[in-house]
Amino acid sequence: MTLPQFAFIKAGWHADIVDRALDGFLSEISADQVTVYDVPGAFEMPMLAQKLALTGKFDAIACAALVVDGGIYRHDFVASAVVDGLMRVGLDTQVPVLSVSLTPHQFQETDHHMTIFRKHFVQKGAEAAQAAKALVDINGVKARAA
């Protein structure tokens, strides 16, 4: 029996928080079914997701990033472009692409916020894994050459 295969893309900005999403994902899906990819930031996720989807190796792809207001640019535009890009990849390739890309209204690098967001990313990573498994159940596992 072929086990489903998943890609997990994570952005490097705020890695101490974003990496917790992978922890949550791996609490639901065995590590031997997950290939992890790192990208510099959220904006780079859709292109890699598309490249991975087109390989035919993955049954679903999850992407994690934290896009915050750095005071220099409009972070909501970046977040919108990322989520729209990820959705387009899924629709164009028919490979489910899940987003754990969060854009909080308020974020400061205080111990309090860091603790809250780390915990939240674990939960969201687990939820993404549950959704990925549900979508694989609906779509079936891709036939892959050994």
KAJOKA-V538366 format. One record per backbone hydrogen bond with DSSP energy under -1.0 kcal/mol. CO is the residue of the C=O (numbers start at 1). NH is the residue of the N-H. E is the energy in kcal/mol with one decimal. If there is no record, write none. Layout:
co | nh | e
CO | NH | E
CO | NH | E
This chain:
co | nh | e
5 | 59 | -3.3
6 | 35 | -2.5
7 | 62 | -2.8
8 | 37 | -2.9
9 | 64 | -2.7
10 | 39 | -2.2
12 | 15 | -1.5
14 | 17 | -2.0
14 | 18 | -2.7
15 | 19 | -2.4
17 | 20 | -1.5
18 | 21 | -1.8
19 | 23 | -1.4
20 | 24 | -2.2
21 | 25 | -2.5
22 | 26 | -2.9
25 | 28 | -1.4
25 | 29 | -1.6
30 | 33 | -2.2
31 | 34 | -1.5
33 | 6 | -3.2
35 | 8 | -2.6
37 | 10 | -2.6
39 | 12 | -1.9
41 | 44 | -1.0
42 | 45 | -1.9
44 | 48 | -1.4
45 | 49 | -2.8
46 | 50 | -2.4
47 | 51 | -2.3
48 | 52 | -2.8
49 | 53 | -2.6
50 | 54 | -2.2
53 | 56 | -1.1
60 | 7 | -1.9
61 | 98 | -3.4
62 | 9 | -3.2
63 | 100 | -3.8
64 | 11 | -2.5
65 | 102 | -2.3
73 | 75 | -1.2
74 | 77 | -1.2
74 | 78 | -1.2
75 | 79 | -2.8
76 | 80 | -2.1
77 | 81 | -2.4
78 | 82 | -2.4
79 | 83 | -2.6
80 | 84 | -2.6
81 | 85 | -2.2
82 | 86 | -2.6
83 | 87 | -2.4
84 | 88 | -2.4
85 | 89 | -2.2
86 | 90 | -2.0
87 | 91 | -2.5
88 | 92 | -3.0
89 | 93 | -2.4
90 | 94 | -1.9
96 | 61 | -2.6
98 | 63 | -2.3
100 | 65 | -1.6
102 | 67 | -2.6
108 | 110 | -2.4
110 | 114 | -2.8
111 | 115 | -2.3
112 | 116 | -2.2
113 | 117 | -2.9
114 | 118 | -2.2
115 | 119 | -2.0
116 | 120 | -2.3
117 | 121 | -2.5
118 | 122 | -1.7
119 | 123 | -1.9
120 | 124 | -2.7
121 | 125 | -2.5
122 | 126 | -2.1
123 | 127 | -2.4
124 | 128 | -2.2
125 | 129 | -2.0
126 | 130 | -2.3
127 | 131 | -2.3
128 | 132 | -2.7
129 | 133 | -2.6
130 | 134 | -2.1
131 | 135 | -2.5
132 | 136 | -2.2
133 | 137 | -2.2
134 | 138 | -1.8
135 | 139 | -3.0
136 | 140 | -3.0
